[in-house]
């Protein structure tokens, strides 16, 4: 049946949109693995006006008995977290859906805000999730829990439903989130692709050891230069959490003395 403005003329035969997994896989070819992933996330935070960024390698695991779908139990293990003190706005939740679109041309978001560089996180994860403001988003490119590739859940529902309590556990008491219905910050959680299961994304195994060697170690040499190119971000901290506690590995901060001169450099 025709669906054009002329009515019953011909049949619909538009060009096909590539599947989401194909778009992600092709995009990853243009974005390097390694510490560049952290720099992309810092740039996103800076575009949001955040002044502080924290990365946390969580080597612990969470419960798997109350999940939205049992097939995502494999994502309850070690994860990389990224936190910043910016807050998602409505256009950010909308914009992150537009994989492959030119958001700068649309002028929906600030320059660089969740541009294609965000896809670089799929080098290490299959199931990113984001908690900010009044929502939590589970991105699901394999379309296991949602046929559109992701679920946006209001925090009131997220904290109240016992059937998804294991997902809530992954955020509770991380970066000060205490179960409130609004959170003044943004938490990204990237469960590591530790192997042992099938993925339709590039099968790049990322265990905690690789996070240390491929992300944290090189970034330690780059962290101070990274701050020089940020407009708002003035502090970055890198930590690791194990069963014995949380330890700061290293951090960098723009001092008050240097801040005024740096502001002029940033323009």
Secondary structure, DSSP 8 states (H G I E B T S, - for coil): ---BTTBSSS---------HHHHHHHHHTTS-SSTHHHHHHHHHHHHTT-SEEEEEEE------SS-SSGGGGGGSSSEEEEEES----HHHHHHTT-TTS-HHHHT-SSTTTT-GGGGGGGGT-S-EEEEEETEEEEE-TT-SS-TTSEEEEEHHHHHH-GGGHHHHHTTTTSTT--S-S-EEEEEEEEE---SSS--SS------HHHIIIIIIHHHHTTHHHHHHT-SS--EEEEEEEETTEEEEEEEEE--HHHHHHHHHHH-
